[in-house]
Amino acid sequence: MLSQFTWKNGPELIPQHSIAKHRILESYLSAYFQTLVGGQPRDEFKLTLVDGFAGGGMYYHEDTRELVKGSPFIFLQAEKEAEFHINQGRTKPVRLDISHFFVEAGRDAYQHLGKR
């Protein structure tokens, strides 16, 4: 099933329930990275993340019309924040080596994501 969004004219309006879903994703990724890496002594941690419904990457909030990040950018931001937090208090920092695959079936959404 293709998305309800067309992406022909740029970012689409994102409904409140999707905003809530993105907040859950942010919280989950933060805890996920902390759990995987934890206090283990290592130089590098390799991981592959797949977003099977990437969308166009950016949306306008349905209520505020504010530009908000979609799941691909939530993944990328969570990775940066996790690396910072994981390395707090470590004498030797660990580097997160994360490969990303952002999958999107909709041509217009895919093209919009590629512009970001």
Phi and psi in radians as a Rosetta constraint file:
Dihedral C 1 N 2 CA 2 C 2 CIRCULARHARMONIC -1.446 0.35
Dihedral N 2 CA 2 C 2 N 3 CIRCULARHARMONIC 2.793 0.35
Dihedral C 2 N 3 CA 3 C 3 CIRCULARHARMONIC -1.134 0.35
Dihedral N 3 CA 3 C 3 N 4 CIRCULARHARMONIC 2.771 0.35
Dihedral C 3 N 4 CA 4 C 4 CIRCULARHARMONIC -1.292 0.35
Dihedral N 4 CA 4 C 4 N 5 CIRCULARHARMONIC -0.207 0.35
Dihedral C 4 N 5 CA 5 C 5 CIRCULARHARMONIC -1.584 0.35
Dihedral N 5 CA 5 C 5 N 6 CIRCULARHARMONIC 2.510 0.35
Dihedral C 5 N 6 CA 6 C 6 CIRCULARHARMONIC -1.727 0.35
Dihedral N 6 CA 6 C 6 N 7 CIRCULARHARMONIC -0.619 0.35
Dihedral C 6 N 7 CA 7 C 7 CIRCULARHARMONIC 1.142 0.35
Dihedral N 7 CA 7 C 7 N 8 CIRCULARHARMONIC 0.143 0.35
Dihedral C 7 N 8 CA 8 C 8 CIRCULARHARMONIC -1.188 0.35
Dihedral N 8 CA 8 C 8 N 9 CIRCULARHARMONIC -0.549 0.35
Dihedral C 8 N 9 CA 9 C 9 CIRCULARHARMONIC -1.974 0.35
Dihedral N 9 CA 9 C 9 N 10 CIRCULARHARMONIC 0.519 0.35
Dihedral C 9 N 10 CA 10 C 10 CIRCULARHARMONIC 1.691 0.35
Dihedral N 10 CA 10 C 10 N 11 CIRCULARHARMONIC -2.783 0.35
Dihedral C 10 N 11 CA 11 C 11 CIRCULARHARMONIC -1.019 0.35
Dihedral N 11 CA 11 C 11 N 12 CIRCULARHARMONIC 2.506 0.35
Dihedral C 11 N 12 CA 12 C 12 CIRCULARHARMONIC -1.663 0.35
Dihedral N 12 CA 12 C 12 N 13 CIRCULARHARMONIC 2.890 0.35
Dihedral C 12 N 13 CA 13 C 13 CIRCULARHARMONIC -1.321 0.35
Dihedral N 13 CA 13 C 13 N 14 CIRCULARHARMONIC 2.357 0.35
Dihedral C 13 N 14 CA 14 C 14 CIRCULARHARMONIC -1.909 0.35
Dihedral N 14 CA 14 C 14 N 15 CIRCULARHARMONIC 2.244 0.35
Dihedral C 14 N 15 CA 15 C 15 CIRCULARHARMONIC -1.267 0.35
Dihedral N 15 CA 15 C 15 N 16 CIRCULARHARMONIC 2.820 0.35
Dihedral C 15 N 16 CA 16 C 16 CIRCULARHARMONIC -1.027 0.35
Dihedral N 16 CA 16 C 16 N 17 CIRCULARHARMONIC -0.649 0.35
Dihedral C 16 N 17 CA 17 C 17 CIRCULARHARMONIC -1.143 0.35
Dihedral N 17 CA 17 C 17 N 18 CIRCULARHARMONIC -0.523 0.35
Dihedral C 17 N 18 CA 18 C 18 CIRCULARHARMONIC -1.305 0.35
Dihedral N 18 CA 18 C 18 N 19 CIRCULARHARMONIC -0.595 0.35
Dihedral C 18 N 19 CA 19 C 19 CIRCULARHARMONIC -1.060 0.35
Dihedral N 19 CA 19 C 19 N 20 CIRCULARHARMONIC -0.774 0.35
Dihedral C 19 N 20 CA 20 C 20 CIRCULARHARMONIC -1.083 0.35
Dihedral N 20 CA 20 C 20 N 21 CIRCULARHARMONIC -0.720 0.35
Dihedral C 20 N 21 CA 21 C 21 CIRCULARHARMONIC -1.077 0.35
Dihedral N 21 CA 21 C 21 N 22 CIRCULARHARMONIC -0.700 0.35
Dihedral C 21 N 22 CA 22 C 22 CIRCULARHARMONIC -1.170 0.35
Dihedral N 22 CA 22 C 22 N 23 CIRCULARHARMONIC -0.622 0.35
Dihedral C 22 N 23 CA 23 C 23 CIRCULARHARMONIC -1.136 0.35
Dihedral N 23 CA 23 C 23 N 24 CIRCULARHARMONIC -0.695 0.35
Dihedral C 23 N 24 CA 24 C 24 CIRCULARHARMONIC -1.111 0.35
Dihedral N 24 CA 24 C 24 N 25 CIRCULARHARMONIC -0.746 0.35
Dihedral C 24 N 25 CA 25 C 25 CIRCULARHARMONIC -1.033 0.35
Dihedral N 25 CA 25 C 25 N 26 CIRCULARHARMONIC -0.782 0.35
Dihedral C 25 N 26 CA 26 C 26 CIRCULARHARMONIC -1.017 0.35
Dihedral N 26 CA 26 C 26 N 27 CIRCULARHARMONIC -0.843 0.35
Dihedral C 26 N 27 CA 27 C 27 CIRCULARHARMONIC -1.106 0.35
Dihedral N 27 CA 27 C 27 N 28 CIRCULARHARMONIC -0.735 0.35
Dihedral C 27 N 28 CA 28 C 28 CIRCULARHARMONIC -1.110 0.35
Dihedral N 28 CA 28 C 28 N 29 CIRCULARHARMONIC -0.833 0.35
Dihedral C 28 N 29 CA 29 C 29 CIRCULARHARMONIC -1.072 0.35
Dihedral N 29 CA 29 C 29 N 30 CIRCULARHARMONIC -0.708 0.35
Dihedral C 29 N 30 CA 30 C 30 CIRCULARHARMONIC -1.028 0.35
Dihedral N 30 CA 30 C 30 N 31 CIRCULARHARMONIC -0.858 0.35
Dihedral C 30 N 31 CA 31 C 31 CIRCULARHARMONIC -1.166 0.35
Dihedral N 31 CA 31 C 31 N 32 CIRCULARHARMONIC -0.643 0.35
Dihedral C 31 N 32 CA 32 C 32 CIRCULARHARMONIC -1.075 0.35
Dihedral N 32 CA 32 C 32 N 33 CIRCULARHARMONIC -0.852 0.35
Dihedral C 32 N 33 CA 33 C 33 CIRCULARHARMONIC -1.092 0.35
Dihedral N 33 CA 33 C 33 N 34 CIRCULARHARMONIC -0.767 0.35
Dihedral C 33 N 34 CA 34 C 34 CIRCULARHARMONIC -1.053 0.35
Dihedral N 34 CA 34 C 34 N 35 CIRCULARHARMONIC -0.722 0.35
Dihedral C 34 N 35 CA 35 C 35 CIRCULARHARMONIC -1.180 0.35
Dihedral N 35 CA 35 C 35 N 36 CIRCULARHARMONIC -0.776 0.35
Dihedral C 35 N 36 CA 36 C 36 CIRCULARHARMONIC -1.154 0.35
Dihedral N 36 CA 36 C 36 N 37 CIRCULARHARMONIC -0.774 0.35
Dihedral C 36 N 37 CA 37 C 37 CIRCULARHARMONIC -1.578 0.35
Dihedral N 37 CA 37 C 37 N 38 CIRCULARHARMONIC -0.785 0.35
Dihedral C 37 N 38 CA 38 C 38 CIRCULARHARMONIC 0.811 0.35
Dihedral N 38 CA 38 C 38 N 39 CIRCULARHARMONIC -2.469 0.35
Dihedral C 38 N 39 CA 39 C 39 CIRCULARHARMONIC -1.693 0.35
Dihedral N 39 CA 39 C 39 N 40 CIRCULARHARMONIC 0.265 0.35
Dihedral C 39 N 40 CA 40 C 40 CIRCULARHARMONIC -1.131 0.35
Dihedral N 40 CA 40 C 40 N 41 CIRCULARHARMONIC 2.320 0.35
Dihedral C 40 N 41 CA 41 C 41 CIRCULARHARMONIC -1.335 0.35
Dihedral N 41 CA 41 C 41 N 42 CIRCULARHARMONIC 2.077 0.35
Dihedral C 41 N 42 CA 42 C 42 CIRCULARHARMONIC -2.836 0.35
Dihedral N 42 CA 42 C 42 N 43 CIRCULARHARMONIC 2.772 0.35
Dihedral C 42 N 43 CA 43 C 43 CIRCULARHARMONIC -1.528 0.35
Dihedral N 43 CA 43 C 43 N 44 CIRCULARHARMONIC -0.569 0.35
Dihedral C 43 N 44 CA 44 C 44 CIRCULARHARMONIC -2.569 0.35
Dihedral N 44 CA 44 C 44 N 45 CIRCULARHARMONIC 2.583 0.35
Dihedral C 44 N 45 CA 45 C 45 CIRCULARHARMONIC -2.241 0.35
Dihedral N 45 CA 45 C 45 N 46 CIRCULARHARMONIC 2.098 0.35
Dihedral C 45 N 46 CA 46 C 46 CIRCULARHARMONIC -1.741 0.35
Dihedral N 46 CA 46 C 46 N 47 CIRCULARHARMONIC 2.438 0.35
Dihedral C 46 N 47 CA 47 C 47 CIRCULARHARMONIC -2.703 0.35
Dihedral N 47 CA 47 C 47 N 48 CIRCULARHARMONIC 2.576 0.35
Dihedral C 47 N 48 CA 48 C 48 CIRCULARHARMONIC -2.056 0.35
Dihedral N 48 CA 48 C 48 N 49 CIRCULARHARMONIC 2.247 0.35
Dihedral C 48 N 49 CA 49 C 49 CIRCULARHARMONIC -2.040 0.35
Dihedral N 49 CA 49 C 49 N 50 CIRCULARHARMONIC 2.380 0.35
Dihedral C 49 N 50 CA 50 C 50 CIRCULARHARMONIC -2.145 0.35
Dihedral N 50 CA 50 C 50 N 51 CIRCULARHARMONIC 2.239 0.35
Dihedral C 50 N 51 CA 51 C 51 CIRCULARHARMONIC -1.907 0.35
Dihedral N 51 CA 51 C 51 N 52 CIRCULARHARMONIC 1.826 0.35
Dihedral C 51 N 52 CA 52 C 52 CIRCULARHARMONIC -1.367 0.35
Dihedral N 52 CA 52 C 52 N 53 CIRCULARHARMONIC -0.170 0.35
Dihedral C 52 N 53 CA 53 C 53 CIRCULARHARMONIC -2.399 0.35
Dihedral N 53 CA 53 C 53 N 54 CIRCULARHARMONIC 1.187 0.35
Dihedral C 53 N 54 CA 54 C 54 CIRCULARHARMONIC -1.224 0.35
Dihedral N 54 CA 54 C 54 N 55 CIRCULARHARMONIC -0.531 0.35
Dihedral C 54 N 55 CA 55 C 55 CIRCULARHARMONIC 1.188 0.35
Dihedral N 55 CA 55 C 55 N 56 CIRCULARHARMONIC -2.816 0.35
Dihedral C 55 N 56 CA 56 C 56 CIRCULARHARMONIC -1.601 0.35
Dihedral N 56 CA 56 C 56 N 57 CIRCULARHARMONIC -0.034 0.35
Dihedral C 56 N 57 CA 57 C 57 CIRCULARHARMONIC 1.659 0.35
Dihedral N 57 CA 57 C 57 N 58 CIRCULARHARMONIC -0.597 0.35
Dihedral C 57 N 58 CA 58 C 58 CIRCULARHARMONIC -2.366 0.35
Dihedral N 58 CA 58 C 58 N 59 CIRCULARHARMONIC 2.603 0.35
Dihedral C 58 N 59 CA 59 C 59 CIRCULARHARMONIC -2.444 0.35
Dihedral N 59 CA 59 C 59 N 60 CIRCULARHARMONIC 2.883 0.35
Dihedral C 59 N 60 CA 60 C 60 CIRCULARHARMONIC -1.782 0.35
Dihedral N 60 CA 60 C 60 N 61 CIRCULARHARMONIC 2.263 0.35
Dihedral C 60 N 61 CA 61 C 61 CIRCULARHARMONIC -1.052 0.35
Dihedral N 61 CA 61 C 61 N 62 CIRCULARHARMONIC 2.288 0.35
Dihedral C 61 N 62 CA 62 C 62 CIRCULARHARMONIC -0.996 0.35
Dihedral N 62 CA 62 C 62 N 63 CIRCULARHARMONIC -0.641 0.35
Dihedral C 62 N 63 CA 63 C 63 CIRCULARHARMONIC -1.599 0.35
Dihedral N 63 CA 63 C 63 N 64 CIRCULARHARMONIC -0.761 0.35
Dihedral C 63 N 64 CA 64 C 64 CIRCULARHARMONIC -1.724 0.35
Dihedral N 64 CA 64 C 64 N 65 CIRCULARHARMONIC -0.262 0.35
Dihedral C 64 N 65 CA 65 C 65 CIRCULARHARMONIC 1.135 0.35
Dihedral N 65 CA 65 C 65 N 66 CIRCULARHARMONIC 0.219 0.35
Dihedral C 65 N 66 CA 66 C 66 CIRCULARHARMONIC -1.260 0.35
Dihedral N 66 CA 66 C 66 N 67 CIRCULARHARMONIC 2.486 0.35
Dihedral C 66 N 67 CA 67 C 67 CIRCULARHARMONIC -1.293 0.35
Dihedral N 67 CA 67 C 67 N 68 CIRCULARHARMONIC 2.178 0.35
Dihedral C 67 N 68 CA 68 C 68 CIRCULARHARMONIC -2.206 0.35
Dihedral N 68 CA 68 C 68 N 69 CIRCULARHARMONIC 2.681 0.35
Dihedral C 68 N 69 CA 69 C 69 CIRCULARHARMONIC -1.346 0.35
Dihedral N 69 CA 69 C 69 N 70 CIRCULARHARMONIC 2.492 0.35
Dihedral C 69 N 70 CA 70 C 70 CIRCULARHARMONIC -1.608 0.35
Dihedral N 70 CA 70 C 70 N 71 CIRCULARHARMONIC -3.099 0.35
Dihedral C 70 N 71 CA 71 C 71 CIRCULARHARMONIC -1.019 0.35
Dihedral N 71 CA 71 C 71 N 72 CIRCULARHARMONIC -0.665 0.35
Dihedral C 71 N 72 CA 72 C 72 CIRCULARHARMONIC -1.036 0.35
Dihedral N 72 CA 72 C 72 N 73 CIRCULARHARMONIC -0.704 0.35
Dihedral C 72 N 73 CA 73 C 73 CIRCULARHARMONIC -1.363 0.35
Dihedral N 73 CA 73 C 73 N 74 CIRCULARHARMONIC -0.448 0.35
Dihedral C 73 N 74 CA 74 C 74 CIRCULARHARMONIC -1.153 0.35
Dihedral N 74 CA 74 C 74 N 75 CIRCULARHARMONIC -0.736 0.35
Dihedral C 74 N 75 CA 75 C 75 CIRCULARHARMONIC -0.994 0.35
Dihedral N 75 CA 75 C 75 N 76 CIRCULARHARMONIC -0.887 0.35
Dihedral C 75 N 76 CA 76 C 76 CIRCULARHARMONIC -1.130 0.35
Dihedral N 76 CA 76 C 76 N 77 CIRCULARHARMONIC -0.743 0.35
Dihedral C 76 N 77 CA 77 C 77 CIRCULARHARMONIC -1.158 0.35
Dihedral N 77 CA 77 C 77 N 78 CIRCULARHARMONIC -0.729 0.35
Dihedral C 77 N 78 CA 78 C 78 CIRCULARHARMONIC -1.076 0.35
Dihedral N 78 CA 78 C 78 N 79 CIRCULARHARMONIC -0.657 0.35
Dihedral C 78 N 79 CA 79 C 79 CIRCULARHARMONIC -1.085 0.35
Dihedral N 79 CA 79 C 79 N 80 CIRCULARHARMONIC -0.824 0.35
Dihedral C 79 N 80 CA 80 C 80 CIRCULARHARMONIC -1.095 0.35
Dihedral N 80 CA 80 C 80 N 81 CIRCULARHARMONIC -0.789 0.35
Dihedral C 80 N 81 CA 81 C 81 CIRCULARHARMONIC -1.136 0.35
Dihedral N 81 CA 81 C 81 N 82 CIRCULARHARMONIC -0.701 0.35
Dihedral C 81 N 82 CA 82 C 82 CIRCULARHARMONIC -1.117 0.35
Dihedral N 82 CA 82 C 82 N 83 CIRCULARHARMONIC -0.752 0.35
Dihedral C 82 N 83 CA 83 C 83 CIRCULARHARMONIC -1.067 0.35
Dihedral N 83 CA 83 C 83 N 84 CIRCULARHARMONIC -0.702 0.35
Dihedral C 83 N 84 CA 84 C 84 CIRCULARHARMONIC -1.089 0.35
Dihedral N 84 CA 84 C 84 N 85 CIRCULARHARMONIC -0.892 0.35
Dihedral C 84 N 85 CA 85 C 85 CIRCULARHARMONIC -1.183 0.35
Dihedral N 85 CA 85 C 85 N 86 CIRCULARHARMONIC -0.689 0.35
Dihedral C 85 N 86 CA 86 C 86 CIRCULARHARMONIC -1.079 0.35
Dihedral N 86 CA 86 C 86 N 87 CIRCULARHARMONIC -0.585 0.35
Dihedral C 86 N 87 CA 87 C 87 CIRCULARHARMONIC -1.539 0.35
Dihedral N 87 CA 87 C 87 N 88 CIRCULARHARMONIC -0.044 0.35
Dihedral C 87 N 88 CA 88 C 88 CIRCULARHARMONIC -1.145 0.35
Dihedral N 88 CA 88 C 88 N 89 CIRCULARHARMONIC 2.168 0.35
Dihedral C 88 N 89 CA 89 C 89 CIRCULARHARMONIC 1.459 0.35
Dihedral N 89 CA 89 C 89 N 90 CIRCULARHARMONIC -0.053 0.35
Dihedral C 89 N 90 CA 90 C 90 CIRCULARHARMONIC -1.468 0.35
Dihedral N 90 CA 90 C 90 N 91 CIRCULARHARMONIC 2.452 0.35
Dihedral C 90 N 91 CA 91 C 91 CIRCULARHARMONIC -1.363 0.35
Dihedral N 91 CA 91 C 91 N 92 CIRCULARHARMONIC -0.573 0.35
Dihedral C 91 N 92 CA 92 C 92 CIRCULARHARMONIC -2.140 0.35
Dihedral N 92 CA 92 C 92 N 93 CIRCULARHARMONIC 1.975 0.35
Dihedral C 92 N 93 CA 93 C 93 CIRCULARHARMONIC -1.186 0.35
Dihedral N 93 CA 93 C 93 N 94 CIRCULARHARMONIC 2.632 0.35
Dihedral C 93 N 94 CA 94 C 94 CIRCULARHARMONIC -1.762 0.35
Dihedral N 94 CA 94 C 94 N 95 CIRCULARHARMONIC 2.430 0.35
Dihedral C 94 N 95 CA 95 C 95 CIRCULARHARMONIC -1.787 0.35
Dihedral N 95 CA 95 C 95 N 96 CIRCULARHARMONIC 2.270 0.35
Dihedral C 95 N 96 CA 96 C 96 CIRCULARHARMONIC -1.504 0.35
Dihedral N 96 CA 96 C 96 N 97 CIRCULARHARMONIC 2.115 0.35
Dihedral C 96 N 97 CA 97 C 97 CIRCULARHARMONIC -1.924 0.35
Dihedral N 97 CA 97 C 97 N 98 CIRCULARHARMONIC 1.614 0.35
Dihedral C 97 N 98 CA 98 C 98 CIRCULARHARMONIC -1.970 0.35
Dihedral N 98 CA 98 C 98 N 99 CIRCULARHARMONIC 2.197 0.35
Dihedral C 98 N 99 CA 99 C 99 CIRCULARHARMONIC -1.636 0.35
Dihedral N 99 CA 99 C 99 N 100 CIRCULARHARMONIC 2.435 0.35
Dihedral C 99 N 100 CA 100 C 100 CIRCULARHARMONIC -2.101 0.35
Dihedral N 100 CA 100 C 100 N 101 CIRCULARHARMONIC 2.460 0.35
Dihedral C 100 N 101 CA 101 C 101 CIRCULARHARMONIC -2.251 0.35
Dihedral N 101 CA 101 C 101 N 102 CIRCULARHARMONIC 1.963 0.35
Dihedral C 101 N 102 CA 102 C 102 CIRCULARHARMONIC -1.840 0.35
Dihedral N 102 CA 102 C 102 N 103 CIRCULARHARMONIC 1.885 0.35
Dihedral C 102 N 103 CA 103 C 103 CIRCULARHARMONIC -1.765 0.35
Dihedral N 103 CA 103 C 103 N 104 CIRCULARHARMONIC 2.304 0.35
Dihedral C 103 N 104 CA 104 C 104 CIRCULARHARMONIC -2.562 0.35
Dihedral N 104 CA 104 C 104 N 105 CIRCULARHARMONIC 2.157 0.35
Dihedral C 104 N 105 CA 105 C 105 CIRCULARHARMONIC -1.372 0.35
Dihedral N 105 CA 105 C 105 N 106 CIRCULARHARMONIC -0.513 0.35
Dihedral C 105 N 106 CA 106 C 106 CIRCULARHARMONIC -1.352 0.35
Dihedral N 106 CA 106 C 106 N 107 CIRCULARHARMONIC 2.160 0.35
Dihedral C 106 N 107 CA 107 C 107 CIRCULARHARMONIC -1.032 0.35
Dihedral N 107 CA 107 C 107 N 108 CIRCULARHARMONIC -0.835 0.35
Dihedral C 107 N 108 CA 108 C 108 CIRCULARHARMONIC -1.137 0.35
Dihedral N 108 CA 108 C 108 N 109 CIRCULARHARMONIC -0.707 0.35
Dihedral C 108 N 109 CA 109 C 109 CIRCULARHARMONIC -1.120 0.35
Dihedral N 109 CA 109 C 109 N 110 CIRCULARHARMONIC -0.750 0.35
Dihedral C 109 N 110 CA 110 C 110 CIRCULARHARMONIC -1.055 0.35
Dihedral N 110 CA 110 C 110 N 111 CIRCULARHARMONIC -0.786 0.35
Dihedral C 110 N 111 CA 111 C 111 CIRCULARHARMONIC -1.134 0.35
Dihedral N 111 CA 111 C 111 N 112 CIRCULARHARMONIC -0.676 0.35
Dihedral C 111 N 112 CA 112 C 112 CIRCULARHARMONIC -1.136 0.35
Dihedral N 112 CA 112 C 112 N 113 CIRCULARHARMONIC -0.741 0.35
Dihedral C 112 N 113 CA 113 C 113 CIRCULARHARMONIC -1.077 0.35
Dihedral N 113 CA 113 C 113 N 114 CIRCULARHARMONIC -0.699 0.35
Dihedral C 113 N 114 CA 114 C 114 CIRCULARHARMONIC -1.113 0.35
Dihedral N 114 CA 114 C 114 N 115 CIRCULARHARMONIC -0.412 0.35
Dihedral C 114 N 115 CA 115 C 115 CIRCULARHARMONIC -1.344 0.35
Dihedral N 115 CA 115 C 115 N 116 CIRCULARHARMONIC -0.293 0.35
